Amino acid sequence: MKRRGLLLVGLLAAMTACLVFAGCSQNRLTEDDLIEMGYVHRVTFDLMGGKSGERTELIQQVKDESLVVEPGTTTLAGEAPTKEGYTFNAYWTGTKDEDGNVSFLREWDFATDRVTEDITLYARWLTNYSITVHYGQDYNYTKTYTVPVTQTSEGVAQQVNSIAISGQTVLGGAFYLTQEDATAETDPVTFPYTPADLSQDKTTTELWANTLEGDWRIVETAADFIVRTGTNIYLTADIDFGGAALEFPETYSGTFEGNGHTLSNFTVTQERGLDRTQSYGLFRELRGDAVIRNVTFKDVTFTAMLTNSTVTEYRMGLLAGSSSTAARVSGVTFEGGSFTFVVDEKFIDELDERAFVGGAVSPDVVDTASCTISDSTLVRKVTTDEWNQENAE
C-alpha cells in the first residue's frame, strides 16, 4: 500500500477516533500505520471557503463504526470554523460537483452518527443578516448605513439593542420601518428590535432615520438641557423652565441651534471669578468658532457678581462677556427679564458693555440686523453697596 504522509494522532478514550491534521508530525505515524492499527476510515471536513485557525481542511482517521469528534469541541479536533460574512450552520453530508457546488443531503449528528466508510462532511454557511438604514437631514434619505444583525446557527435573527450611525445624530433616537413613517415621524420601532422579515431568502431589511451631521444634543424638554463647553445643542421645542436655576458653561465652543424656539422663565447667577480679566453673560466667553443662532431667551433673571477687587477689566454682555473673532451670533432675541451686573463702585464707569457680546470683538461676530432686545428687558449696573442695600434682610 502506498504511504500517504505523516499524520498527527490523538487517541480519545471516550471514542476510538484518531484525529489527523496535514502538516503535523507529532508521534510520526503514517496513515498506513493508522490503518494497520484499525483506523481504517478517513473523515474529511471540507470547510467550504472557511477556516479552522489557518487550516482550510480538517481530517480525522477513525475506526469502523466510530463516532467523529466535532471540530471546536476539543483542541485536538481543530478550532470551530469561521468565514467572513457568514455564520456557521453545521456539517452536512452531500455531494460536490466539478464547479464546487455542494448538494447537501443531511446534517451530521456527532452524537449518534457512526462512520462505515471514507466520507467528506461539508461545512454549511448562512449568509449574515444586516439592516440598511436610510438617513439624512430635512427628510432627505440619500445616505445609507449598514448594521450587522447576528443570527443563530439555524438562521434565526437576534435582537438589535441599539443603532448608532457614525458621524450622525439621530433625531429622537428614532428609526422607522418605512420612509413615510420617518417623514411623518410616526410609529418608530422599539429597541431592543428584532427584524421579523430576515431569512436566507432575504438577508437584508431596511429602516429609515432623520439625522443631523455631527454630534448633537437634542433638547426637547427641560431635563434635556445640559450644556457643556463643546456641546452642540439642537432645540426641537419651546421650553418653559418654571423659574429653575440653570447653568451655562464658562466658555462655549459648540453650535447652539435654536431652530426658532424659545427658552423662558429661568435664572442664572454668576459668582466672581479669579482671573484679572472677567467676562459675564449667559455664556461668559464664546471661543473658537462657536455659533449661537435662531433662539429667543425670554423672562431671564440674570445676576452677575463682579466683585473681585483685583480685576483689571470687566466685560459684560447679555449673551457673552467676550468672544473670539471666529464666533458667530445671529437670530438671537432677548425678551423681557432682567440682567443685573453688580460691580465695585470704582469699576462702575469703566465697565466694558455691549448689548449682546461684550469686550473688544470683531463686528462680524454679531449679526446686529437679526439680533434684538425687547424694550421690556432691563439691563442695569449697580454698585456692591447698592446691591447689598437692595437685598438687606
C-alpha positions, 0 to 999 in steps of 0.5 A: 500500500502506498504511504500517504504522509505523516499524520498527527494522532490523538487517541480519545478514550471516550471514542476510538477516533484518531484525529489527523491534521496535514502538516503535523508530525507529532508521534510520526505515524503514517496513515498506513500505520493508522490503518494497520492499527484499525483506523481504517476510515478517513473523515474529511471536513471540507470547510467550504471557503472557511477556516479552522485557525489557518487550516482550510481542511480538517481530517480525522482517521477513525475506526469502523463504526466510530463516532467523529469528534466535532471540530471546536469541541476539543483542541485536538479536533481543530478550532470551530470554523469561521468565514467572513460574512457568514455564520456557521450552520453545521456539517452536512453530508452531500455531494460536490460537483466539478464547479464546487457546488455542494448538494447537501443531503443531511446534517451530521449528528456527532452524537449518534452518527457512526462512520462505515466508510471514507466520507467528506462532511461539508461545512454549511454557511448562512449568509449574515443578516444586516439592516440598511438604514436610510438617513439624512437631514430635512427628510432627505434619505440619500445616505445609507448605513449598514448594521450587522444583525447576528443570527443563530446557527439555524438562521434565526435573527437576534435582537438589535439593542441599539443603532448608532450611525457614525458621524450622525445624530439621530433625531429622537433616537428614532428609526422607522420601518418605512420612509413615510413613517420617518417623514411623518415621524410616526410609529418608530420601532422599539429597541431592543428590535428584532427584524421579523422579515430576515431569512436566507431568502432575504438577508437584508431589511431596511429602516429609515432615520432623520439625522443631523451631521455631527454630534448633537444634543437634542433638547426637547424638554427641560431635563434635556438641557445640559450644556457643556463647553463643546456641546452642540445643542439642537432645540426641537421645542419651546421650553418653559423652565418654571423659574429653575436655576440653570447653568451655562458653561464658562466658555462655549465652543459648540453650535447652539441651534435654536431652530426658532424656539424659545427658552423662558422663565429661568435664572442664572447667577454668576459668582466672581471669578479669579482671573484679572480679566472677567467676562459675564453673560449667559455664556461668559466667553464664546471661543473658537468658532462657536455659533449661537443662532435662531433662539429667543431667551425670554423672562431671564433673571440674570445676576452677575457678581463682579466683585473681585477687587483685583480685576483689571477689566470687566466685560459684560454682555447679555449673551457673552462677556467676550468672544473670539473673532471666529464666533458667530451670533445671529437670530438671537432675541432677548425678551423681557427679564432682567440682567443685573451686573453688580460691580465695585463702585470704582469699576462702575464707569469703566465697565466694558458693555455691549448689548449682546457680546461684550469686550473688544470683538470683531463686528462680524461676530454679531449679526446686529440686523437679526439680533434684538432686545425687547424694550421690556428687558432691563439691563442695569449696573449697580454698585456692591453697596447698592446691591447689598442695600437692595437685598438687606434682610 
